[in-house]
Amino acid sequence: MDVNKRPVYTYERIIPFKSIPYWVFWIGIGILAFSSSEIIVRAYNEKGFLPFLALRCIMSIVWAGFPITLTWLSHGFFDTMRFASDIFWSDAAEFEDWLERRQKRIFTFQSGFSKLIALIVGISVTATYSLGGLPLHNTLPIIYFVITGTLLSIMGGQTVYIIFDLLATLAELTRKDAHIPFFRIPHPAITRLQNYYAVAALIMTAGYISLIVAGWQSPYGLFNPGVITWLSILAFFPLALFILSSYQIHLLMSKIKQSQLEMVNKQIQSLFQKNARKSGTKTYDQLEKAMTIQTKIQSLPEWPLSFASIFSFLITAATAIIQIIIPLVNALRP
């Protein structure tokens, strides 16, 4: 892998015109998806879908949003890991090999597990709304919306897998020995890692909110059992990504802090023994200064708190709470 260039992955590789930025291409696909759906439902006078303009707009936005978002997350992961590489790896070649393998595993369909989850989610979502009855009467519109709906669901399933693998990757980093300069807490690499996961959780939350709006604007309605079931299952993924990633970074910061405390404490013990054998002003002053440094290290934060993380927590928690409220409201309806 060229260390000076990001690798090109799934939603960039399939672009036929390499000179076009990936986000321009996928916005074009979103516009094409909306236009084609409009042509089909109007040509066949499908009244079941004609009133649901907002739903078709959301589906078109998702057609552009999924590839753009996942590509951006792939680029962000690459840049974040390269920025943090010095504190986790002493061998540059080993890191480059790890990064190439890990990025392919997370953000492409090369992993068998990613294919499995994407297909399970895609087929399950398609079965849910198909068994509930499609508000369509003609063959071509039915085929069109089943195929496009399945493809979007598979993209959603890939997103679910990405959440799992991002958390697994962070857990792996937490188990490594981080080489942080003394008293450099919080380190910029740790902060950048924290912000990447916080922003990823926000992006997943935005995607989930689009699903809520899509369910609300769909022919089935927000209180349809199938819609509620899927929204309930997916509601806690963004919150889980935020909470579990924050906890892993907390463990990492705690381990770094503990290692630096041990360094200072060894010096304190040595100075204490020296002072006990032969009391002297110089030794006592050194001991006092070392103890002051230890106190300052003990006061350093162990939780990754920043504006991005706090904002991410509030938004992800709010969406999970809303999803708890929706079934309750449905249950209390007369």
N, C-alpha and C positions, 0 to 999 in steps of 0.2 A: 504494500500500500504506500502510495506517495504521501509522506508525512506532511507535506505542505498543502495538500488538497483534500477536501472532504470526499468521501466515497459517494458514488451515485447509487441510489437504491430504488426500490420497487416503483414508487409513483413518479420517479424521474426517468427511469429506464424506458417506460412504455410511451414516453412522449416522442412522437415521430420526428419533430423538428427540434433538434438539440439547441438551436440558437434562441428558442423561446424560453423565458423563465418559467419554472414549473407552476408558479402561482397564476401566471397569465393563462397558461394552457388549461388549468383546472377551473378557473373562473369561466373560460369559454365552454368547457364541458357542462358546467352548471347551467349556463344560459341555454345551451343546446338541449339539455334535459328538460328544462321548463318549456321551451318552444315545442319540442316533440310531443310532450304530454298534452299541451294545449291543442295542437293539431289533431291528435288522436281522439281526445274526448269530444272535441267539437265536430270532427268529421263523422264520428259515430253517434253523436248526440247522446253521450253517456251522462244522463242527468244525475246519476249517482255520484259523479265526480265533478261535474260542472260547478256546483256551488262552493266546492272546497278549494278555492283559489289559494288561500293561505297555506294549506297543506302542501299543495304542489310547489309553492314558492319555497317552503321549508325543505322539501325533498331536493329541490334544485340547489339550495344553499349547502345542504349536506353533501351533495355530489361534489361540490367544490371544496367544502370545508374539511372533510375527512382527509383527502390526499394532501391538502396544503398543511393542515395541522400535523399530521404524522410525519411529513417530510421536515417540517420545522422542528419538531421534537427530535428527529434523527440528527439534524444539524446541531441543535442545541446540546444534545448528548455528546456528540463528537467534540465540540468546542469545550464543554465543561470538563470532560474527562482528560483532554489534553492539558487543560489549565491545571488540573489537580494531579497530573501524572507524577510530578516530582516528589510529592509527599507520600505516594503509595508505592512507587516503583523506583528502584535504583538502576535497573537495566532497561534502557530505552527500547531495545529490540523486543524484549519480552512484553513491554507495555504495548507497542504497536501491534504485535501479534494478538494480544488479548483484546485490544480495542476493535480490531477488524473482525475477529470472531464474534465478539459480544454484540457489536452493532448489527451484524448480519442476523444474529439469533433473535434480537429484540425486534428489529424494524422490517424484517422481510419474512417471507413465507418459507424460508429454508428449513426452519425448525419443524419437525413433525408435530410437536405440541402446539405450535402456533396455528398450523393448518387444522388440527383437530378442534381446537377451541373456536376458531373462526367458522368452521363448517357447522359445528354443533349449534352455535348461536344463530348463524344464518338460517339453517334449516328449521330450527325451533321457532324463530320469530315468524318466518314465512308460514309455517304450519299453523301458528296461532291465529294470524289474521285470515288465512285461507279457510280454515275450518269454521271460523266465525262468519263466513260468507262475504264474498266480495260484492260491493254495490255496483257491479258492472254486468252487462248483458251480452256483449259481443266478444268474439274470440280474440281478436287482435289486441284490444285494450286490456283484456284479462292477462294475456301472455306478456304484454309490455310491462304492466305494473307488478306482476309476479316476479319477472326477471329483474327489473330495476330494484324492487323491494328486497329481493334476496341478495343482490350484490351490495346494497347499502347495509344490510344486516351482517353480511360477512365482514365488511369494513368495520362495523361496530364490534364484531367478535374479535377482530384483530386488535382493536383498541383495548378490549378487556385483557387479552393476552399481554399486551405491552405493559399494562399496569402491573400485572403479576411479575413480569420479568424485570421491570425497572426496580421493583422492591427487592427482588432476589439479588440483583446486581448491587444495590446499596448495602444489603446485608453482607455480601461478600467483601465489599470495601471496608465495612465496619470491622470485620475480623482481621484485616491486615494491620500491620504496624505502621502507623502514620508518622513520618519523620517531619515534625514541626519544629522550627527554631524555638529556642527557649523563650518563654513568656510571649509568644506570638499567638495569643488566643483572644478573640476568634481569628483564625487564619483566613485570608482572602479566598483560598481554594475551598475551604469548608463552607464559607458564606455563599460562594457561587454555587456549590453543590446544593445547598439548602434552597437557594432561590430558584434553581432549575426545577426541583421537585415541587416547590410551592406553586410556581407558574404552571407546571404540568397539571397539578390538581385543579387549578382555576380553569384551565382549558377543558379538562374533562367535565367540570361542572357546567361550563357553557354548553358543551355538547349535550349534557343531560337535560338542561333547561330547554334546549331545542326539541328534545324528545317529548317533554311535558307539553309544549305548545303544539307539537305535531299530533299527540294523542287527543288533546283538547279540540283541535280543528279537524280531526279525522271523522269519517262517517260513523265510527264506532263510539266516539265520545270518550271523555276522560275516565268515566266510571265503569267502562266495560271491564269485565273480570280479567280478560286477557291483557288489556292495556295496563290495568292496575298491577297485575302480577309482574309484568316486565319492568314497569317503572319502579316497583318496590325492590326488585332484585338489583337493578342497576343504581338505585339511589345512593347506596352506601359505598360504591366504588371510589368516587372522588374523595369522599371523607376518609375512607380507609387509606387511600394513597397519601393524603396529607398527614394523618395521624401516625401511620406506621413509618413513613419516611422521616418525620420529625423525631420519632422515638429512636430510630436507627442513628440519626445524626447526633442526638443526645448521647447515646451510648459511645459514639466515636469521640465526641468532645470530652466526655467523662474519662475515657481511657487515656486521651492525650493529657488531660489535666492531672490524672493520677500518676502518669509516668514522670511528669515534670515535678510533681510534689515529692516523689520518691528520690529524684535527683537532688533536690534541695535538702530533703530530710537526711540523706546520707552525709551531706556536708555538715548539717547541724549536729548529727551524732558524733562525727569525727571531732568537730570543734568542742563539743560538750565534754568528750573524753579528755581532750587536750587541756581544757580549762580545769577539769577536775584534778588532773595530775599536777598542774602548775598554773595556779591562778595568775592572770595578768590582764592589764587593761586592754591590750591589743587583741588578745584572744577573746575577751569578753565582748568587745565591740564587734568583732567579726561574727560571733555567735548571735548577737542581737540583730545585726543586719540580715543574717541568713534567716532568722526567725521572722523578721519583717517581710522578707521576700516570700516566705512560705505562706504567711497570712494573706498577702496580696494574691498569690496563686489560688488559695482556697476560696477567695471571693470572686474569682472569675466565673462567668456564666457557663452553665452546662446545657442549657436549653437553647435551641436556635430561634431566638425571637427577633423578628424584624417586621417592618411594615408589610412586606410581601407575605410573610408567613401568617401574621395576624389577620390580614385581609382575606387570605386564602382560607383560613380556618372558619372565619365568620360566614363566608359565602358557601363553603362546602357543608358546614353544619346546618345552615338555613335550608338548603335543598333537601337534606336528609329529613329534617323536621317537617318540611312541607309534605314530603311523601308519606310521612306517618299520618299527617292530618287528612290527606285526601281519602284514604279508606275509611277513616272515622266519619268524615262528612258523608260519605256514601252510605255507611251503615245507619246513620241517623236520618237519612232522607225518608220521607213518608212514602 
